[in-house]
Amino acid sequence: MSTKRELIEPHKGDKRYVRRDSHGRFVESDDVSRSLSMDRRIKAKHKAKHGQGDRGD
């Protein structure tokens, strides 16, 4: 099972969605603007659970 995406801002103007493992280390990181633009471009065939927006298909 994967964890929910968490929104972080390491420094001003750089927002990212990250996933952490059970030890709190980063497993996956995506830039917010790139993630949101891909979400708009691709229509998902399946619904994703809350916090799992990048896992639609």
PDB file of N, CA, C and O in Angstrom:
ATOM      1  N   MET A   1       0.834  -1.187   0.000  1.00  0.00           N
ATOM      2  CA  MET A   1       0.000   0.000   0.000  1.00  0.00           C
ATOM      3  C   MET A   1       0.873   1.243   0.000  1.00  0.00           C
ATOM      4  O   MET A   1       1.848   1.319   0.748  1.00  0.00           O
ATOM      5  N   SER A   2       0.532   2.212  -0.830  1.00  0.00           N
ATOM      6  CA  SER A   2       1.317   3.433  -0.874  1.00  0.00           C
ATOM      7  C   SER A   2       0.689   4.491   0.026  1.00  0.00           C
ATOM      8  O   SER A   2      -0.521   4.500   0.253  1.00  0.00           O
ATOM      9  N   THR A   3       1.531   5.372   0.526  1.00  0.00           N
ATOM     10  CA  THR A   3       1.058   6.415   1.424  1.00  0.00           C
ATOM     11  C   THR A   3       0.433   7.557   0.633  1.00  0.00           C
ATOM     12  O   THR A   3       0.578   7.629  -0.587  1.00  0.00           O
ATOM     13  N   LYS A   4      -0.259   8.447   1.332  1.00  0.00           N
ATOM     14  CA  LYS A   4      -0.864   9.605   0.688  1.00  0.00           C
ATOM     15  C   LYS A   4       0.225  10.554   0.219  1.00  0.00           C
ATOM     16  O   LYS A   4       1.331  10.583   0.758  1.00  0.00           O
ATOM     17  N   ARG A   5      -0.123  11.334  -0.805  1.00  0.00           N
ATOM     18  CA  ARG A   5       0.807  12.372  -1.229  1.00  0.00           C
ATOM     19  C   ARG A   5       0.742  13.514  -0.223  1.00  0.00           C
ATOM     20  O   ARG A   5      -0.329  13.849   0.283  1.00  0.00           O
ATOM     21  N   GLU A   6       1.884  14.100   0.058  1.00  0.00           N
ATOM     22  CA  GLU A   6       1.985  15.194   1.012  1.00  0.00           C
ATOM     23  C   GLU A   6       2.545  16.394   0.265  1.00  0.00           C
ATOM     24  O   GLU A   6       3.487  16.252  -0.515  1.00  0.00           O
ATOM     25  N   LEU A   7       1.981  17.566   0.491  1.00  0.00           N
ATOM     26  CA  LEU A   7       2.459  18.784  -0.162  1.00  0.00           C
ATOM     27  C   LEU A   7       3.499  19.440   0.731  1.00  0.00           C
ATOM     28  O   LEU A   7       3.222  19.760   1.886  1.00  0.00           O
ATOM     29  N   ILE A   8       4.712  19.641   0.187  1.00  0.00           N
ATOM     30  CA  ILE A   8       5.765  20.318   0.943  1.00  0.00           C
ATOM     31  C   ILE A   8       6.271  21.493   0.117  1.00  0.00           C
ATOM     32  O   ILE A   8       6.086  21.536  -1.099  1.00  0.00           O
ATOM     33  N   GLU A   9       6.910  22.444   0.789  1.00  0.00           N
ATOM     34  CA  GLU A   9       7.535  23.579   0.117  1.00  0.00           C
ATOM     35  C   GLU A   9       8.936  23.748   0.712  1.00  0.00           C
ATOM     36  O   GLU A   9       9.115  24.476   1.688  1.00  0.00           O
ATOM     37  N   PRO A  10       9.942  23.063   0.113  1.00  0.00           N
ATOM     38  CA  PRO A  10      11.297  23.102   0.666  1.00  0.00           C
ATOM     39  C   PRO A  10      11.870  24.517   0.737  1.00  0.00           C
ATOM     40  O   PRO A  10      12.578  24.859   1.684  1.00  0.00           O
ATOM     41  N   HIS A  11      11.565  25.326  -0.256  1.00  0.00           N
ATOM     42  CA  HIS A  11      11.897  26.742  -0.219  1.00  0.00           C
ATOM     43  C   HIS A  11      10.850  27.501  -1.009  1.00  0.00           C
ATOM     44  O   HIS A  11      10.137  26.905  -1.815  1.00  0.00           O
ATOM     45  N   LYS A  12      10.745  28.785  -0.798  1.00  0.00           N
ATOM     46  CA  LYS A  12       9.675  29.600  -1.382  1.00  0.00           C
ATOM     47  C   LYS A  12       9.613  29.437  -2.899  1.00  0.00           C
ATOM     48  O   LYS A  12      10.618  29.580  -3.595  1.00  0.00           O
ATOM     49  N   GLY A  13       8.411  29.133  -3.396  1.00  0.00           N
ATOM     50  CA  GLY A  13       8.211  28.996  -4.835  1.00  0.00           C
ATOM     51  C   GLY A  13       8.446  27.590  -5.373  1.00  0.00           C
ATOM     52  O   GLY A  13       8.293  27.363  -6.573  1.00  0.00           O
ATOM     53  N   ASP A  14       8.814  26.642  -4.518  1.00  0.00           N
ATOM     54  CA  ASP A  14       9.066  25.270  -4.966  1.00  0.00           C
ATOM     55  C   ASP A  14       8.169  24.317  -4.184  1.00  0.00           C
ATOM     56  O   ASP A  14       8.568  23.784  -3.149  1.00  0.00           O
ATOM     57  N   LYS A  15       6.946  24.107  -4.692  1.00  0.00           N
ATOM     58  CA  LYS A  15       6.018  23.189  -4.020  1.00  0.00           C
ATOM     59  C   LYS A  15       6.091  21.835  -4.695  1.00  0.00           C
ATOM     60  O   LYS A  15       6.187  21.741  -5.919  1.00  0.00           O
ATOM     61  N   ARG A  16       6.045  20.792  -3.891  1.00  0.00           N
ATOM     62  CA  ARG A  16       6.174  19.427  -4.393  1.00  0.00           C
ATOM     63  C   ARG A  16       5.212  18.502  -3.669  1.00  0.00           C
ATOM     64  O   ARG A  16       4.893  18.698  -2.496  1.00  0.00           O
ATOM     65  N   TYR A  17       4.752  17.473  -4.410  1.00  0.00           N
ATOM     66  CA  TYR A  17       4.014  16.371  -3.807  1.00  0.00           C
ATOM     67  C   TYR A  17       5.024  15.264  -3.557  1.00  0.00           C
ATOM     68  O   TYR A  17       5.761  14.874  -4.463  1.00  0.00           O
ATOM     69  N   VAL A  18       5.060  14.757  -2.330  1.00  0.00           N
ATOM     70  CA  VAL A  18       6.003  13.688  -1.992  1.00  0.00           C
ATOM     71  C   VAL A  18       5.274  12.532  -1.327  1.00  0.00           C
ATOM     72  O   VAL A  18       4.214  12.710  -0.727  1.00  0.00           O
ATOM     73  N   ARG A  19       5.855  11.350  -1.441  1.00  0.00           N
ATOM     74  CA  ARG A  19       5.396  10.169  -0.709  1.00  0.00           C
ATOM     75  C   ARG A  19       6.551   9.732   0.181  1.00  0.00           C
ATOM     76  O   ARG A  19       7.715   9.821  -0.209  1.00  0.00           O
ATOM     77  N   ARG A  20       6.224   9.263   1.370  1.00  0.00           N
ATOM     78  CA  ARG A  20       7.250   8.808   2.311  1.00  0.00           C
ATOM     79  C   ARG A  20       7.086   7.312   2.583  1.00  0.00           C
ATOM     80  O   ARG A  20       5.987   6.767   2.476  1.00  0.00           O
ATOM     81  N   ASP A  21       8.197   6.657   2.937  1.00  0.00           N
ATOM     82  CA  ASP A  21       8.117   5.249   3.317  1.00  0.00           C
ATOM     83  C   ASP A  21       7.824   5.161   4.817  1.00  0.00           C
ATOM     84  O   ASP A  21       7.582   6.181   5.462  1.00  0.00           O
ATOM     85  N   SER A  22       7.845   3.977   5.358  1.00  0.00           N
ATOM     86  CA  SER A  22       7.494   3.781   6.768  1.00  0.00           C
ATOM     87  C   SER A  22       8.491   4.426   7.727  1.00  0.00           C
ATOM     88  O   SER A  22       8.179   4.627   8.901  1.00  0.00           O
ATOM     89  N   HIS A  23       9.686   4.751   7.236  1.00  0.00           N
ATOM     90  CA  HIS A  23      10.706   5.393   8.067  1.00  0.00           C
ATOM     91  C   HIS A  23      10.714   6.906   7.902  1.00  0.00           C
ATOM     92  O   HIS A  23      11.534   7.586   8.519  1.00  0.00           O
ATOM     93  N   GLY A  24       9.815   7.450   7.080  1.00  0.00           N
ATOM     94  CA  GLY A  24       9.726   8.888   6.888  1.00  0.00           C
ATOM     95  C   GLY A  24      10.622   9.426   5.788  1.00  0.00           C
ATOM     96  O   GLY A  24      10.711  10.639   5.602  1.00  0.00           O
ATOM     97  N   ARG A  25      11.287   8.541   5.055  1.00  0.00           N
ATOM     98  CA  ARG A  25      12.159   8.985   3.961  1.00  0.00           C
ATOM     99  C   ARG A  25      11.342   9.173   2.688  1.00  0.00           C
ATOM    100  O   ARG A  25      10.331   8.499   2.489  1.00  0.00           O
ATOM    101  N   PHE A  26      11.782  10.092   1.827  1.00  0.00           N
ATOM    102  CA  PHE A  26      11.084  10.344   0.569  1.00  0.00           C
ATOM    103  C   PHE A  26      11.243   9.164  -0.375  1.00  0.00           C
ATOM    104  O   PHE A  26      12.349   8.660  -0.573  1.00  0.00           O
ATOM    105  N   VAL A  27      10.124   8.723  -0.961  1.00  0.00           N
ATOM    106  CA  VAL A  27      10.137   7.630  -1.925  1.00  0.00           C
ATOM    107  C   VAL A  27       9.926   8.186  -3.322  1.00  0.00           C
ATOM    108  O   VAL A  27      10.542   7.721  -4.281  1.00  0.00           O
ATOM    109  N   GLU A  28       9.052   9.183  -3.436  1.00  0.00           N
ATOM    110  CA  GLU A  28       8.682   9.743  -4.732  1.00  0.00           C
ATOM    111  C   GLU A  28       8.451  11.242  -4.559  1.00  0.00           C
ATOM    112  O   GLU A  28       7.929  11.676  -3.532  1.00  0.00           O
ATOM    113  N   SER A  29       8.838  12.032  -5.558  1.00  0.00           N
ATOM    114  CA  SER A  29       8.657  13.474  -5.504  1.00  0.00           C
ATOM    115  C   SER A  29       8.255  13.985  -6.878  1.00  0.00           C
ATOM    116  O   SER A  29       8.872  13.624  -7.881  1.00  0.00           O
ATOM    117  N   ASP A  30       7.203  14.840  -6.932  1.00  0.00           N
ATOM    118  CA  ASP A  30       6.746  15.440  -8.178  1.00  0.00           C
ATOM    119  C   ASP A  30       6.531  16.924  -7.977  1.00  0.00           C
ATOM    120  O   ASP A  30       5.985  17.344  -6.957  1.00  0.00           O
ATOM    121  N   ASP A  31       6.960  17.724  -8.947  1.00  0.00           N
ATOM    122  CA  ASP A  31       6.710  19.155  -8.922  1.00  0.00           C
ATOM    123  C   ASP A  31       5.210  19.409  -9.076  1.00  0.00           C
ATOM    124  O   ASP A  31       4.558  18.739  -9.878  1.00  0.00           O
ATOM    125  N   VAL A  32       4.654  20.351  -8.332  1.00  0.00           N
ATOM    126  CA  VAL A  32       3.208  20.590  -8.336  1.00  0.00           C
ATOM    127  C   VAL A  32       2.702  20.997  -9.708  1.00  0.00           C
ATOM    128  O   VAL A  32       1.725  20.425 -10.190  1.00  0.00           O
ATOM    129  N   SER A  33       3.336  21.965 -10.349  1.00  0.00           N
ATOM    130  CA  SER A  33       2.821  22.445 -11.636  1.00  0.00           C
ATOM    131  C   SER A  33       2.853  21.343 -12.692  1.00  0.00           C
ATOM    132  O   SER A  33       1.929  21.248 -13.501  1.00  0.00           O
ATOM    133  N   ARG A  34       3.866  20.528 -12.705  1.00  0.00           N
ATOM    134  CA  ARG A  34       3.948  19.424 -13.660  1.00  0.00           C
ATOM    135  C   ARG A  34       2.886  18.372 -13.353  1.00  0.00           C
ATOM    136  O   ARG A  34       2.259  17.835 -14.266  1.00  0.00           O
ATOM    137  N   SER A  35       2.686  18.081 -12.080  1.00  0.00           N
ATOM    138  CA  SER A  35       1.694  17.094 -11.677  1.00  0.00           C
ATOM    139  C   SER A  35       0.282  17.549 -12.051  1.00  0.00           C
ATOM    140  O   SER A  35      -0.501  16.757 -12.575  1.00  0.00           O
ATOM    141  N   LEU A  36      -0.050  18.807 -11.789  1.00  0.00           N
ATOM    142  CA  LEU A  36      -1.387  19.310 -12.085  1.00  0.00           C
ATOM    143  C   LEU A  36      -1.635  19.402 -13.581  1.00  0.00           C
ATOM    144  O   LEU A  36      -2.748  19.141 -14.039  1.00  0.00           O
ATOM    145  N   SER A  37      -0.608  19.772 -14.359  1.00  0.00           N
ATOM    146  CA  SER A  37      -0.797  19.867 -15.805  1.00  0.00           C
ATOM    147  C   SER A  37      -1.010  18.486 -16.419  1.00  0.00           C
ATOM    148  O   SER A  37      -1.788  18.350 -17.363  1.00  0.00           O
ATOM    149  N   MET A  38      -0.335  17.462 -15.901  1.00  0.00           N
ATOM    150  CA  MET A  38      -0.555  16.102 -16.395  1.00  0.00           C
ATOM    151  C   MET A  38      -1.945  15.598 -16.003  1.00  0.00           C
ATOM    152  O   MET A  38      -2.580  14.879 -16.774  1.00  0.00           O
ATOM    153  N   ASP A  39      -2.420  15.966 -14.813  1.00  0.00           N
ATOM    154  CA  ASP A  39      -3.761  15.570 -14.385  1.00  0.00           C
ATOM    155  C   ASP A  39      -4.814  16.138 -15.329  1.00  0.00           C
ATOM    156  O   ASP A  39      -5.800  15.465 -15.628  1.00  0.00           O
ATOM    157  N   ARG A  40      -4.621  17.352 -15.796  1.00  0.00           N
ATOM    158  CA  ARG A  40      -5.582  17.974 -16.710  1.00  0.00           C
ATOM    159  C   ARG A  40      -5.505  17.372 -18.103  1.00  0.00           C
ATOM    160  O   ARG A  40      -6.519  17.295 -18.796  1.00  0.00           O
ATOM    161  N   ARG A  41      -4.334  16.948 -18.520  1.00  0.00           N
ATOM    162  CA  ARG A  41      -4.125  16.454 -19.877  1.00  0.00           C
ATOM    163  C   ARG A  41      -4.680  15.049 -20.086  1.00  0.00           C
ATOM    164  O   ARG A  41      -5.130  14.720 -21.183  1.00  0.00           O
ATOM    165  N   ILE A  42      -4.654  14.231 -19.060  1.00  0.00           N
ATOM    166  CA  ILE A  42      -5.048  12.829 -19.194  1.00  0.00           C
ATOM    167  C   ILE A  42      -6.342  12.585 -18.417  1.00  0.00           C
ATOM    168  O   ILE A  42      -6.413  12.874 -17.222  1.00  0.00           O
ATOM    169  N   LYS A  43      -7.358  12.057 -19.088  1.00  0.00           N
ATOM    170  CA  LYS A  43      -8.632  11.743 -18.452  1.00  0.00           C
ATOM    171  C   LYS A  43      -8.540  10.341 -17.848  1.00  0.00           C
ATOM    172  O   LYS A  43      -8.277   9.372 -18.560  1.00  0.00           O
ATOM    173  N   ALA A  44      -8.754  10.238 -16.550  1.00  0.00           N
ATOM    174  CA  ALA A  44      -8.651   8.954 -15.862  1.00  0.00           C
ATOM    175  C   ALA A  44      -9.879   8.091 -16.132  1.00  0.00           C
ATOM    176  O   ALA A  44     -10.996   8.602 -16.215  1.00  0.00           O
ATOM    177  N   LYS A  45      -9.673   6.799 -16.269  1.00  0.00           N
ATOM    178  CA  LYS A  45     -10.760   5.847 -16.473  1.00  0.00           C
ATOM    179  C   LYS A  45     -11.278   5.318 -15.136  1.00  0.00           C
ATOM    180  O   LYS A  45     -12.424   4.875 -15.051  1.00  0.00           O
ATOM    181  N   HIS A  46     -10.456   5.359 -14.102  1.00  0.00           N
ATOM    182  CA  HIS A  46     -10.833   4.849 -12.789  1.00  0.00           C
ATOM    183  C   HIS A  46     -10.664   5.952 -11.755  1.00  0.00           C
ATOM    184  O   HIS A  46      -9.778   6.798 -11.879  1.00  0.00           O
ATOM    185  N   LYS A  47     -11.511   5.943 -10.740  1.00  0.00           N
ATOM    186  CA  LYS A  47     -11.396   6.915  -9.657  1.00  0.00           C
ATOM    187  C   LYS A  47     -10.299   6.474  -8.690  1.00  0.00           C
ATOM    188  O   LYS A  47     -10.110   5.284  -8.439  1.00  0.00           O
ATOM    189  N   ALA A  48      -9.592   7.448  -8.163  1.00  0.00           N
ATOM    190  CA  ALA A  48      -8.556   7.169  -7.169  1.00  0.00           C
ATOM    191  C   ALA A  48      -9.060   7.605  -5.797  1.00  0.00           C
ATOM    192  O   ALA A  48      -9.921   8.480  -5.699  1.00  0.00           O
ATOM    193  N   LYS A  49      -8.536   7.010  -4.760  1.00  0.00           N
ATOM    194  CA  LYS A  49      -8.900   7.384  -3.401  1.00  0.00           C
ATOM    195  C   LYS A  49      -8.359   8.774  -3.096  1.00  0.00           C
ATOM    196  O   LYS A  49      -7.446   9.256  -3.766  1.00  0.00           O
ATOM    197  N   HIS A  50      -8.927   9.411  -2.082  1.00  0.00           N
ATOM    198  CA  HIS A  50      -8.482  10.734  -1.656  1.00  0.00           C
ATOM    199  C   HIS A  50      -6.996  10.698  -1.281  1.00  0.00           C
ATOM    200  O   HIS A  50      -6.569   9.815  -0.536  1.00  0.00           O
ATOM    201  N   GLY A  51      -6.211  11.648  -1.791  1.00  0.00           N
ATOM    202  CA  GLY A  51      -4.783  11.686  -1.512  1.00  0.00           C
ATOM    203  C   GLY A  51      -3.942  10.859  -2.450  1.00  0.00           C
ATOM    204  O   GLY A  51      -2.717  10.829  -2.326  1.00  0.00           O
ATOM    205  N   GLN A  52      -4.595  10.172  -3.409  1.00  0.00           N
ATOM    206  CA  GLN A  52      -3.888   9.323  -4.359  1.00  0.00           C
ATOM    207  C   GLN A  52      -4.155   9.825  -5.784  1.00  0.00           C
ATOM    208  O   GLN A  52      -4.326   9.012  -6.693  1.00  0.00           O
ATOM    209  N   GLY A  53      -4.194  11.127  -5.992  1.00  0.00           N
ATOM    210  CA  GLY A  53      -4.602  11.716  -7.260  1.00  0.00           C
ATOM    211  C   GLY A  53      -3.801  11.295  -8.468  1.00  0.00           C
ATOM    212  O   GLY A  53      -4.325  11.325  -9.581  1.00  0.00           O
ATOM    213  N   ASP A  54      -2.554  10.904  -8.295  1.00  0.00           N
ATOM    214  CA  ASP A  54      -1.727  10.500  -9.417  1.00  0.00           C
ATOM    215  C   ASP A  54      -1.902   9.022  -9.747  1.00  0.00           C
ATOM    216  O   ASP A  54      -1.244   8.518 -10.657  1.00  0.00           O
ATOM    217  N   ARG A  55      -2.768   8.323  -9.033  1.00  0.00           N
ATOM    218  CA  ARG A  55      -2.944   6.886  -9.225  1.00  0.00           C
ATOM    219  C   ARG A  55      -4.274   6.561  -9.914  1.00  0.00           C
ATOM    220  O   ARG A  55      -4.826   5.483  -9.691  1.00  0.00           O
ATOM    221  N   GLY A  56      -4.798   7.464 -10.743  1.00  0.00           N
ATOM    222  CA  GLY A  56      -6.108   7.276 -11.362  1.00  0.00           C
ATOM    223  C   GLY A  56      -6.173   6.112 -12.315  1.00  0.00           C
ATOM    224  O   GLY A  56      -7.200   5.435 -12.363  1.00  0.00           O
ATOM    225  N   ASP A  57      -5.144   5.843 -13.067  1.00  0.00           N
ATOM    226  CA  ASP A  57      -5.170   4.762 -14.054  1.00  0.00           C
ATOM    227  C   ASP A  57      -4.044   3.794 -13.847  1.00  0.00           C
ATOM    228  O   ASP A  57      -3.919   2.823 -14.593  1.00  0.00           O
TER     229      ASP A  57
END
